Every structure is written in structure tokens, then in C-alpha cells.
């Protein structure tokens, strides 16, 4: 059986080239990037009466929007307890309350727009990789329940197989109201509604510079397809931010994620592997993750983030090893698809959105791109329209970088080794010393 080097999602939602044509001479807003952030911002602006063009250097949806796992939640790499300890309880509550708002408004938006993308609230299982990780997970979820009334249930080792057919976790937790979707079909639905609202979409257009000028149109955006004048510019490129976008490229850390899909399984085997259709992650910093495909009996999964793999054979071999280690019932199952794509982290592990004097951005989602990309695109659109409800806690802090960083994360492999070492250290820590 041949393994396709392409996202599983493309079987039913492959990116389609945008109509070819010239760029307009002037618009109200130029949006750079046609992912969730760029399209959601463009839709808000178009429905608010603005003339908008979205530019992408590939076909719309070629990037992470139609490559990711499709998990929906309210989780950051920066935990609630970390935020509470560093910034105070009030700040942690504001951040996590807004994360929940982002998730709830996304589900409402999908339902209101009638986007068929298998959006569901089947829940999430978080597998604990050691007793110490289990204890820290319980503390985090207890704090979220205490201060924000967010539901969860801890489960012991003996009940793990009720959630996932594995013996590698020493327990874990279920979060019953989190969800998932088909990211390719969601992006297509968002794209369709954006075009219907009058937004002009152009693919295979690369940005060269933004030249500030006086007058109503504050910028000349120079591109490989010509120039366009704009009142406002939104940079929404996340893990695909290029060196030409200097200020932003110095603030996001692009890294590769890897995923695979199994061949079609017998229905009873698929139900045995993930009995309740919950999405699954583990407690390591560099996570492994699993889910059932929403439209077939395949297991979709990923891991080995930022491992530097390039070829399909190399990725397939690594993914097969993750599958065999975690789900022994599937150790001889073949893979139908393997793929990769770019995500983006930040130096403070937080998303950022904001701007001034007509230059705007939203990016740096740290594994929460579907929910936060959609939400912060909406917020940036509102801010440009002058809508006070566009204010967000993710616009309040400076967007940090570090000296000498120019957008190429030479330190990434060392950082991932550090995360792995830190997880092993946590696993060895006695519970009374946590």
C-alpha cells in the first residue's frame, strides 16, 4: 500500500487556486495570509463595510489551516498555574476566561454560519506520562475548576483503556466539553463565506515591503504581482512568516509538526482504540496526539515536533514507531498519509495580537491555531473597525523577541532536547517535592 505524502484532510478539502487577476490599485485593508486568522479578519471587515484583499504566497489553505490536527480547546503552553504564579491570579483568570470565550465563540460561529466541518464536543483525554505529571495535571485542572468552573475528571491507570487502547499512561484526565473538527472543511467554509462577502483573494503573491506614506492610504504594499495602496495592513502568517516580514519574523518561532493517518480500520477496531471519540494528548511538553478521523475509521496522530525530518519515508518511519509504542493493536497497520506543516511558537509561549498606526498582526498560537487563530482574527477585524469589543488580553503585553534572532530558529533542536530533559526530570521527581 502506497503512503501519500499529503494531508489526510486534502482528500475532501484540497486547496484550490484563487482566481487569477490583477490587484486593485487601492483597498481599505490588505491581509497577508489566507489561514484562519486572515480570513476571519477579512470577513469581519468586509461585513463591516471595508474593501479587503487577502494575499497569500501559496494557494489559499496550503499552510497550517488544512494541515493541523483539528483539536479545539482552551489550552496554552503557559499553564494557568504558571500565569498565576508569575502574573497574579487576576491575570491568569482573564487569560483563561478569554481562552474559553475563544472556544465558545468559534463553536457558535460554525453553527451560525452553517459550516459543515464535523465540529463536535466529544471531549479530550490527557494521558499522564508519569505519576508526577499526573499530580501536576490534577493541580492545573483543579485550579481551572475552582476559579473558572471548567469541568474535568481524573482517571486512574486502571481506567485508561476506557479512553485509549494503551498501557503507557499511568492515568490521566478527561475534559468532557472540548472538541474537534475537520480543519480542511472548516477552512473551505470560512473561505467560501469570505469570498461571498466581497473579499478579493489572490494566491501566489509574495509581499516585498510595506512603504508608509501620507494621506488616506497609509501604505503602499509592494508585491510580486504589483503594488496596492491600503489604509491598514494585517500580517497573519504565523508559522509561514518570511524574512521579508522583518519585525514579525523576529518574534515568531516557526517549527515543523508531523502527522499521519492509518489505513481504514475495521469499525470495531477503531472503537476499541478510542472508545468515546475523544481527542487525545499526553502531558509531555513535546506531545504525542491522537484522534479518530471525523469522516472515516482511521486514526490520525502526530508527534516528534521539530525533529527536522524532511522525506516521506523518514516521517513515516517515525510515525510508525509512535503508533507501535503507544497503540500496540495497530503496530502492523499501514499508514495511508503522512504530512508535515509549520506552526509557530513565541518567546513567552503566548499568542499576540495588536498593532498601531495601521499595521496589525495576530500570530504565535503555540499549538492552539484553530481556536486562537479564528478568535484573534475576529478581534483584529473589530479593532480596525473601531469596535470596543475587539479588545483582548492578548493585545496588552509587548511581543517579545531576543537579541540576534532574525526568524531562523537555530536553537530549536537544543530547545526540544531541553523540553525532553525537563519532562524526564519531572517524571523522576518525588510527589512530595512537586
PyMOL commands that set and color helices and strands:
alter all, ss='L'
color gray80, all
select helices_A, chain A and resi 10-13+36-47+64-66+80-87+89-113+131-148+157-162+183-196+238-240+246-249+267-273+312-326+328-330+369-385+388-390+393-395+412-428+431-433
alter helices_A, ss='H'
color red, helices_A
select strands_A, chain A and resi 4-5+26-32+52-55+71-72+124-127+153-156+171-175+179-180+200-202+207-212+219-223+226-235+253-262+279-282+289-292+299-302+335-345+352-356+359-363
alter strands_A, ss='S'
color yellow, strands_A
deselect
rebuild
show_as cartoon
